[in-house]
Amino acid sequence: MVKEEKEENRGSVEFQVFSFTNKIRRLASHLELHKKDFSLERGLRRLLGKRRLLLAYLAKKNRVHYKKLIGQLNIRLQ
């Protein structure tokens, strides 16, 4: 996403998915090093669930933005 676009639409579904994806990637890399960090694993699962719900909502409301977003973030096989 473009920086100006991110600053303008912080509450948009697209920005929230983008933000969750960045957090998920960061936490996943931490979890690879610290395999026994179970509290982090729980938090990661919560974030994955929130992102999944937001993506389901976006797919239902605006299929074009959904396809564009998952293509940009490279999070699902198409």
C-alpha positions in Angstrom: 0.0 0.0 0.0 1.1 3.5 -0.6 2.2 5.4 2.5 -0.3 8.3 2.0 -3.1 5.8 1.5 -2.1 4.0 4.8 -2.1 7.3 6.7 -5.5 8.3 5.4 -7.4 5.1 5.9 -6.2 3.6 9.2 -9.7 2.3 10.0 -10.3 0.6 6.7 -10.5 -3.1 6.4 -7.7 -3.2 3.9 -5.3 -1.3 6.3 -6.3 -3.5 9.2 -5.5 -6.7 7.2 -2.2 -5.1 6.1 -1.4 -4.3 9.7 -2.3 -7.7 11.0 -0.3 -9.4 8.2 2.8 -7.4 9.2 2.4 -8.4 12.8 1.7 -12.0 12.0 4.9 -12.2 9.9 7.0 -10.6 12.7 5.5 -12.9 15.3 5.9 -16.0 13.2 9.6 -15.3 12.7 10.0 -14.8 16.5 8.2 -18.1 17.1 10.6 -19.9 14.8 13.4 -19.0 17.2 11.4 -19.4 20.4 9.4 -22.6 19.9 8.2 -22.8 23.5 6.7 -19.3 23.7 3.2 -20.5 24.1 1.7 -17.1 25.1 3.0 -15.7 21.8 1.6 -18.6 19.9 -1.8 -17.9 21.5 -1.6 -14.2 20.5 -0.6 -15.2 16.9 -3.6 -17.5 16.6 -5.9 -14.6 17.8 -4.4 -12.3 15.1 -4.8 -15.0 12.5 -8.5 -15.4 13.5 -9.1 -11.6 13.4 -7.5 -11.4 9.9 -9.5 -14.3 8.7 -12.7 -12.6 9.8 -11.8 -9.3 8.2 -10.9 -11.1 4.9 -14.2 -13.0 4.9 -16.0 -9.7 5.4 -14.0 -8.0 2.6 -14.6 -10.9 0.3 -18.3 -10.6 0.9 -18.5 -6.8 0.6 -16.0 -6.1 -2.2 -14.6 -9.1 -4.1 -12.3 -6.9 -6.3 -10.6 -5.3 -3.3 -10.3 -8.7 -1.7 -8.5 -10.2 -4.7 -6.3 -7.2 -5.1 -5.3 -7.3 -1.4 -4.5 -11.0 -1.2 -2.4 -10.6 -4.3 -0.4 -7.7 -2.9 0.1 -9.4 0.5 0.7 -12.8 -1.0 -1.2 -14.5 1.7 -3.4 -17.0 -0.1 -3.1 -19.2 -3.2 -5.3 -18.0 -6.0 
